């Protein structure tokens, strides 16, 4: 996955919007209230958070820490898994808030939609770059095969046919060169994104 500093900051800004609600939640000791326990429906199970606390803000802090620790694009499968885990954590926090009056008072925005868009943007940008890189590599492979086929055909063909094949090979080499330039350009974009996040 590609993780750029701008996209991660966007995600953090959306999660930041939950901070006030979490603080109000903690001030009311809603974790200890019978109403919350009745309505939480198994939230904050052990597999969701490492944090063990009665303060909702502490769980939000873990979310921020996990965003900061997102794996780089070199480990894109690990990054996708981490983003899915972060999404589950945010969903759990929002579900807890929805069970209280805090949510109704503070929801003048739609944090669920906003943070999901921020996560999706990180994943999509990564997918698009790696998809483009994969397509270019596949095109490179096909061009190499086409060149090899024509070179093999030249071994036992007439001189007239050989001239035609030589022209085709020249054209294919030109396309192969442009394809490799495109591959280099995409790889440079990935490297620049990684540098900006260090």
LUMROMAR-888889 format. One record per residue (C-alpha): residue number from 1; residue in one letter; x, y, z. Coordinates in steps of 0.1 Angstrom, whole numbers. Example, Ala and Ser with C-alpha at 12.3 -4.5 7.8 and 13.67 -1.06 7.14 Angstrom:
REM residues 2
[1 'A' [123 -45 78]] [2 'S' [137 -11 71]] 
***
This chain:
REM residues 198
[1 'X' [0 0 0]] [2 'X' [11 35 -6]] [3 'X' [11 57 24]] [4 'X' [17 94 17]] [5 'X' [20 119 45]] [6 'X' [-8 141 30]] [7 'X' [-33 112 29]] [8 'X' [-24 100 64]] [9 'X' [-29 135 77]] [10 'X' [-63 136 61]] [11 'X' [-72 104 79]] [12 'X' [-59 117 112]] [13 'X' [-79 149 108]] [14 'X' [-111 129 103]] [15 'X' [-104 109 134]] [16 'X' [-95 141 153]] [17 'X' [-131 151 150]] [18 'X' [-141 123 174]] [19 'X' [-119 137 202]] [20 'X' [-144 161 217]] [21 'X' [-171 134 218]] [22 'X' [-148 109 234]] [23 'X' [-138 135 261]] [24 'X' [-174 142 269]] [25 'X' [-181 105 270]] [26 'X' [-153 100 295]] [27 'X' [-164 130 317]] [28 'X' [-199 113 320]] [29 'X' [-183 80 330]] [30 'X' [-205 63 305]] [31 'X' [-184 32 304]] [32 'X' [-196 25 340]] [33 'X' [-232 33 333]] [34 'X' [-258 5 332]] [35 'X' [-273 20 300]] [36 'X' [-240 19 281]] [37 'X' [-232 -17 292]] [38 'X' [-267 -27 281]] [39 'X' [-263 -11 247]] [40 'X' [-226 -17 238]] [41 'X' [-233 -52 222]] [42 'X' [-198 -67 227]] [43 'X' [-177 -36 218]] [44 'X' [-140 -34 226]] [45 'X' [-134 -71 225]] [46 'X' [-98 -81 232]] [47 'X' [-89 -85 195]] [48 'X' [-99 -49 186]] [49 'X' [-77 -30 210]] [50 'X' [-45 -35 230]] [51 'X' [-56 -7 253]] [52 'X' [-73 -17 286]] [53 'X' [-91 14 300]] [54 'X' [-124 29 310]] [55 'X' [-115 60 291]] [56 'X' [-127 61 255]] [57 'X' [-101 88 247]] [58 'X' [-74 62 255]] [59 'X' [-88 39 227]] [60 'X' [-88 69 203]] [61 'X' [-51 75 212]] [62 'X' [-44 39 201]] [63 'X' [-61 46 168]] [64 'X' [-38 76 163]] [65 'X' [-7 55 172]] [66 'X' [-18 28 147]] [67 'X' [-22 54 119]] [68 'X' [13 67 127]] [69 'X' [27 32 126]] [70 'X' [11 23 92]] [71 'X' [35 1 71]] [72 'X' [51 16 40]] [73 'X' [41 7 4]] [74 'X' [68 -19 3]] [75 'X' [45 -39 27]] [76 'X' [13 -31 10]] [77 'X' [-6 -62 22]] [78 'X' [4 -54 57]] [79 'X' [-7 -18 53]] [80 'X' [-41 -29 39]] [81 'X' [-45 -52 70]] [82 'X' [-36 -24 93]] [83 'X' [-61 0 76]] [84 'X' [-88 -26 80]] [85 'X' [-80 -30 117]] [86 'X' [-80 8 121]] [87 'X' [-115 10 104]] [88 'X' [-128 -16 128]] [89 'X' [-114 3 158]] [90 'X' [-130 36 147]] [91 'X' [-163 18 140]] [92 'X' [-162 4 176]] [93 'X' [-157 38 191]] [94 'X' [-184 54 170]] [95 'X' [-208 26 179]] [96 'X' [-201 32 216]] [97 'X' [-208 70 211]] [98 'X' [-240 62 193]] [99 'X' [-253 45 224]] [100 'X' [-252 78 243]] [101 'X' [-265 113 243]] [102 'X' [-230 126 234]] [103 'X' [-234 114 199]] [104 'X' [-267 132 192]] [105 'X' [-253 165 206]] [106 'X' [-221 165 188]] [107 'X' [-229 150 154]] [108 'X' [-230 180 131]] [109 'X' [-208 161 107]] [110 'X' [-206 126 94]] [111 'X' [-174 111 108]] [112 'X' [-181 76 96]] [113 'X' [-183 87 60]] [114 'X' [-153 110 63]] [115 'X' [-129 86 79]] [116 'X' [-139 58 55]] [117 'X' [-132 81 25]] [118 'X' [-98 89 40]] [119 'X' [-89 53 44]] [120 'X' [-103 45 9]] [121 'X' [-82 72 -6]] [122 'X' [-50 57 8]] [123 'X' [-59 23 -5]] [124 'X' [-71 35 -39]] [125 'X' [-40 56 -46]] [126 'X' [-18 26 -37]] [127 'X' [-39 2 -58]] [128 'X' [-39 25 -88]] [129 'X' [-1 29 -88]] [130 'X' [6 -8 -84]] [131 'X' [-21 -17 -109]] [132 'X' [-4 6 -134]] [133 'X' [30 -8 -126]] [134 'X' [17 -44 -131]] [135 'X' [0 -35 -164]] [136 'X' [32 -20 -177]] [137 'X' [52 -50 -167]] [138 'X' [27 -73 -185]] [139 'X' [29 -51 -216]] [140 'X' [67 -52 -214]] [141 'X' [66 -90 -213]] [142 'X' [43 -93 -243]] [143 'X' [65 -69 -263]] [144 'X' [95 -90 -255]] [145 'X' [77 -122 -266]] [146 'X' [67 -105 -299]] [147 'X' [102 -95 -306]] [148 'X' [115 -129 -298]] [149 'X' [90 -146 -321]] [150 'X' [100 -124 -350]] [151 'X' [137 -130 -343]] [152 'X' [131 -167 -344]] [153 'X' [111 -165 -376]] [154 'X' [140 -146 -393]] [155 'X' [162 -177 -390]] [156 'X' [145 -196 -417]] [157 'X' [127 -171 -439]] [158 'X' [133 -153 -472]] [159 'X' [153 -121 -474]] [160 'X' [121 -102 -483]] [161 'X' [103 -115 -453]] [162 'X' [134 -108 -431]] [163 'X' [132 -71 -441]] [164 'X' [95 -70 -430]] [165 'X' [104 -87 -397]] [166 'X' [133 -63 -391]] [167 'X' [110 -33 -395]] [168 'X' [85 -48 -371]] [169 'X' [112 -56 -346]] [170 'X' [124 -19 -348]] [171 'X' [88 -7 -341]] [172 'X' [84 -31 -312]] [173 'X' [117 -20 -297]] [174 'X' [105 16 -298]] [175 'X' [73 6 -280]] [176 'X' [94 -15 -255]] [177 'X' [115 16 -248]] [178 'X' [85 38 -241]] [179 'X' [70 10 -219]] [180 'X' [102 8 -198]] [181 'X' [102 46 -194]] [182 'X' [66 44 -181]] [183 'X' [77 17 -156]] [184 'X' [105 39 -144]] [185 'X' [81 68 -140]] [186 'X' [57 48 -118]] [187 'X' [85 34 -97]] [188 'X' [98 70 -91]] [189 'X' [63 81 -80]] [190 'X' [63 53 -54]] [191 'X' [98 61 -42]] [192 'X' [89 98 -38]] [193 'X' [58 89 -18]] [194 'X' [78 67 5]] [195 'X' [104 95 10]] [196 'X' [77 120 19]] [197 'X' [65 97 46]] [198 'X' [99 91 63]] 
***
